[in-house]
């Protein structure tokens, strides 16, 4: 039987541990190549993943370091564009999917694979994100989504654990796992268990990156961010790559309980879901960038950036990263960010990250003009003509209503 090489997006979790042998048993000639994208999910999750994949029956396992590219080419453009989904979600899971798919496709092509597989369920957003990326990057490859196939009968954790036990495949998973989590450099998400009922308060044992704000330090902590063209380049005057800075800020801001949100969101597939998200470092960076925008961008540019950010967020959430529209919007946002240079001090205290100082060589803020002492550069008398012209339509409408204008 001819060999059919399949590149599987592999995490080492229970689902993908089952998918490796399942593919070999249900796809004629299947040879599974596991691809693990390292986007900062942590050493604990990546430890022994190569051995785990091969114990499951994989022919090869490739761990690809994507951390720097993830932040520089995916996270920061999304942040600079002002993309926030439904007002609060900083898109931590959604941003990671296109680069994970890209890493998987690269390995697939290098190793002679003819198909791409993933472990996403048929109810979630990730199936859309992965497969939309596959379509853009490798349209010639077959897509295998076991959860949507008739042969897939492993409907729960108990069934999957029994499946592995019958095949003598070791696993560290248990039947009592409470929450479903997704972690990378930018954030961690929590779903499932008691979180699924929106009437339940977030359980204390769900949070991992952030301290309960009520138990956070009673003294505030200030951090100074230096930005160049909207990109963070130094933390507390120490030059640092952005991905490393996020790791440091996660620890600093997490200690103060910064970056928690509890959100009922609209999934792309039509249903609502509830998730708890922790993005401590990202929350600080977004606050710093928005404060710098306040100084540097004129009114029309800033307002249009806000409009652009809404569309950009929907594209990222929906898995439409590799599209002409997303690329065009980024070109616009990148142009807007060219003068976003400066320093911002962000104060961390009891779950809040608040910009308290900001400066920029490109600031449009003119203190003398704003103050009452600035009559030599701005005459208050000039405002009368401006207001008369601005309100001219209202004046004409009122006069016509009274029969006084023709």
N, C-alpha and C positions, 0 to 999 in steps of 0.2 A: 504494500500500500504506500503510495507516495506521501512524503512528509509534508505537513501543512504547518508552517511556523506561525505562531500567534503571539503577538506582543500584548501582554496583560498589564494594565495599570494596577500595580500591586502595592498594598499597604502593609501586609503582614497580619492584618486583622482577621477575624473569623470568616467574613464573607469571602475575601480573596483567597484565603487558605483553602476554602472549599472549592472555589472556582478552578484552581489549578488542576486537581484530579478530575473534576467534573468535565472540563474541556477535553481532557485526554480520553475520557470514557464516552463522551457524546459527540465529539467532532472527529470523524475518521482521519487518522494520520496526524492528529494534533501533536505538536511539539511546542511547549509553552516557554516563552521568554518573558520573565518578570521584569518590569521596569519600575523602580522606586525613585520618585523625584524628591530630592531633599530640599524642601522649601522652609526649613527651620522648624520642623515638628518636634525636634529634640532627640537627644541621644537615646533616651529610654525607648522611644518608639522605633528607632532605627537599629538598635542593638540586636545583633544576630539575625537580621532580616534576610541576609543571603542564605544562611543555613536553613532558616525556616522555609524559604521558598523552595529550596532543593529537596528538603524533607517532604514537602507537599507534592513533589514530582516535577518541578520545573527543570528544564534543561540548562537554563542560565538565569542569573539574576544580575541586573545592572542597577547600581545605585548612582544616580546622577546628581551632582551638586548644582543646584539651581538658585541658591540663596541670593547671590549678588544680582543676577539677572532678574530674578523675581521682583526684588525691591526697585532696582534702577529702571527697568523697562515696563513694569506692570503696576506696582504699588504707587510709585511716585507720580507717574502720569495720571493715574486715577485720582490721587490726592490733589494734584495741581489743577486738574479740571474741575475740582469741587464736587466730585461725585459722591453723593450720600443717598442711599436708597430709602424711599419713604420717610425721609426726614431725619433718620437716626442711624441706619445701618451702614458702617464703613466698608462693607463688601469684602470682608476678610476671606470667606470661603470662595466667593465668586471670582475674585481676582486671581486666585491660585490655579483655577481650573485650566485656563488657556495655556499657561506655561507647563503645567503637568502634562497636558496633551501634547504640547510641542516636544517636550523631552521624550515622551513615549514614541512619537512618530519618528524622531531622529534615530532612536535605538532600533526601531522596527526596520527602518530602511538600511541601517548599517548591518543588521543581522539577517537580512533576507526574509523578513516576515511578509506574509500576504494578507494578514488580517489583524485587526485591533480589537481588543476586548476590554471591558470595564465591569466593575461590580456595583454600578448604580442601580437602584431600584426603579421601577416604573412609575413611582409616585412623585419623585423629587425633581429638583432643578438640575442636578448634576448630570443626568443623562443627556439633557439638552445641551449643556455646556461642553461636555466632552465630545459629543457627536457633531456639534456645530464646528468645533475646532478640527476634528478629523476631516470633515467635509472640505474645509478650506485648505488643509495642509496635506492631505493624502486621499483625494477623492477616489483614487483607484483601488484603495484597500477595502476589503470587506469589514463590516462592523458586527461584532458579536456581543450581544447584551443578554447574558444568561437569565437575569431576573425576568425578562420579558418573553422567554421561550417556553414552549409547552413542556419541554423535558425537565425544566427546573421545578422541583417539588420541595425544595428546602425552604419552607415558609417561616421558620423561626430559629432562634438560637439553639433550642433543644435538639431540633432535627439536624441542624448543621453539626453540632457537637457529636451526635450519634454517627453521622456520616463520616466524620474524621476518625472516630473511634473504631469503626468497622474496618477502616483501611490502615489502622495503626499509624496514623499521622499525628505527631505530637502538637499540642496547642496549649497556650497559657490562658485561653479564654475560658469563661465560666458561664453557667446558665443564669447567674444572678446579676449580670451587668445591668446597671440602672440607666445610664445615660449614653447617648450616642454623641461622640465628640469629633470635632475636626480642628486640627491645630496646625498653625504655621507661624512664621516670624511675626506676622501682622496681628494675629488674633487667635482666639480659641472660641469655638461655639459649643453649646450644650443643648441637646434636644432629648425627648423621650421621657419615660417614667412619669413622675408627677408633674413635670413641666408641661406635658401635653394638655392639661386642664388649665385654661386661662384664669380660672377662679382661684387656683392655688398660688400662693406667694412663692417666689423663687426659693427653692430649698437651699439652706446654708451649705450643704455638702456638694453643691454643683460647682461653685466658683473655684477656680484654680490659680489664676494669675493675680487676682486682686484681693486685698484685705477688705473686710466689711468696713465701709466708711465710718460707722459708729465706733469701730475699734481702731481706726487709723490714728497716727500720731496727732497729738493736740497742738503741735507746732507746725506751721506751714514750711514748705521747702520751695525755693525758687531755682529754676533751671533756665539757662540762657542758650537759646538756639541761634546759630548763625546760618543764614540761608543765602544761596546764590541762584538766581533765576528760579526761585521757588523750591530749590532742592536743598535739604539740610546738609551742611558741610562741616559743622563743628558743634560740639556739645560742651557747654561751660568753657569756651575758648579752646577746646582741644579738638584739632582736626580729626575727623573720623569718617569712615565709609558709612553710608546711610544704613546698610543692613546691620552693621555692628551697633550703630547708634540706637536703632529700634530695640535691640536686645537689652542695651543698658537702660533705655527709657522704660521698657517693660518692667524692669526690676524697681526702678526709682518710683515711677508713677503707680505701679501696682501696690506698693507699700502704703500709698495714700488712698487706696480705694478708687483710683481714677479709671474710667473706661468701661464701666458696666452699663449694659442696656438690656432691657426685657422687652421683646418686640413680638407682636403678632403681625406677620407680614403676608403679603400676597405672593404666592409662588407663581412662576411662569406657567405651570401646568393647570392653574385655575383654582386650586384650593388654598386655604389659609393655613399657616403653621406658626407655632410659637417657638422662639429660640431665645436663649440667653447668650449674649456675646460679651467677650472681654477684649478690649483693644486699648490697653493703657498707654503704651508708647505712641500709638497712632493718634489717640485722642490729643495728646500733647502737641504732636507735630501739626495736626490739622488746626488746632487753636493758634499756634504760632503763625502759620501761613495765612490764616484769615486775618489776623491782626496786622500783618504786613500789607495785605491787600488794602486794608482800610486806609493806610497811609499813601500808598503808591498809585492805585488805580483810580482813574476818574469815574464819575458817577455812571456814565453810559457803559463803560467797559466792565465795571464791576457788576452791574445789573445783568449785562449779557452773559458774563461768566456764570452767574447764578442760574440763568436759563440753560446755558450749555451743560452745566453740571447735572441737571435733572435728566436730560437726555442721555448723557454719558453714563450715568448710574444705571439707567434702564438697560442700556446696551451691555454693560458689564454683567449685570444681574442675569440677563437673558442669554448669556453665552455668545454674544455677537462681537467678540473682540476682533476677530480677523475679518472685518468688514470695511468697505470704503467709507461709510459714514463715521464709524468710530475713529478711523485714521484721520479723516478730515477734521473732526472735532478736536482731536489731539493737536493737530497742526495749528488750529486757532488758539487753543488754550496755551500751547507752548509759546506762541507769539505774545499773548497777553502777559505771560510770566517773565519775559525777558528782563524787566526792570525790578523784579521782586527780589532785591538784594537788601540785606540788613540784619539786624539783631532784634530778638524778641525775648523778653523775660516772661516765663509762664510760672504762675504760682500754683502749687499743688497743695490742696487742703481738703480733707474729709470728703473725697469723692469728686472734687471739682478741680478742673484745670483752667485757670483764668489768666489771660495775658494782662500784665500790669505795666509793662514798659515795652516800647517799640521805637526803633529808629531806622532810617534808611537814607542813603545818599540821593535817592530818587523821590523822596517824600514830597507830596503836593500840599502838605499841611504848612500853612504860613501863619505862624503865631501872631505876628504883628498885624496882619490883615484881619484876623479874627477878632483881635482885641479892640476895645474902644479907642485905642491910641492910634489906629492905623488910617487916619483920614487922608494921609498923603498918597496912599496906594489904593484906597477904596473909599469913595465918597458915599455916605449913606443917602445923599440926595439922588444918586444915580438909580437907586432901586425903584423910585416912583415910576419912571418911564418903562422900566422892565416889567413891573407889575401890571401897568396899564395895557401893554401889548400882550402879555401872557393871558390876561383875563378878558381880552377883547371879544372872543366868542361869547362868553357869558354876558357881557355888556350888551352886545348886539341882540342876543336872544331875549334878554329882559326888555329892551326897548321895543322890539317888534311885538312882544306880547302886550305891550301897553299901547301899541299903535304909533309909537314915536320914531320908528326908523324905517326907511324904504330902500 
